[in-house]
């Protein structure tokens, strides 16, 4: 895995015979326009061939245009960029999807890689780094934002030494793993809130995130998934 974009003199840049064809997916017009303007400065290396503001539109646009790389926001209104990434790859196993996010939590990164994303960058990425990352993804590499690289290495070291929380390998945050443990133990949302000294609405929010990450729809499914994956024994 490539943890950081290389200098612009990278051989990958030189090898590109034509601009990388990219489809942008974001539910904010301002972000789409900003990305288009940023990438327009690198017309010899990147060509934006289409944009989409929703998961449904993205599926249509990507199917019609068959871009080299899909640059997609992690969060979409009424949907999830993670789910869209998985769907696009299910439709085309070689599809290259690079996710953009404002979230610096490495758990989002792990979840992105689990659904097959070719990279994960934070939205504050500069134009040169973004372009080089798109070229690397097109060339078959996996890229991770440099801000998260150190955390990933630290997490890997803790995982290797056994100093990690249950559920981390499934993309659950430490607090989500705690909530899941109480769900497996049969505690109600009110009881979980009391144990963790948080509000019930916060417990519900964590539970919804747990269900999405485990690919289930309710508590019973979460318990079954946790036991099946050996998260809690």
Secondary structure, DSSP 8 states (H G I E B T S, - for coil): -B-S---TT-HHHHH-SS-EEEEEE-S-HHHHHHHHHHHHTTTTTEEEEEEESSHHHHHHHHHHH--SEEEEESEETTEEHHHHHHHHHHH-TT--EEEEES---HHHHHHHHHTT-SEEEETT--HHHHHHHHHHHHTT--EE-HHHHHHHHHHHHHHHTT-S-TTGGGT--HHHHHHHHHHHTT--HHHHHHHHT--HHHHHHHHHHHHHHHT-SSHHHHHHHHHHTTS--
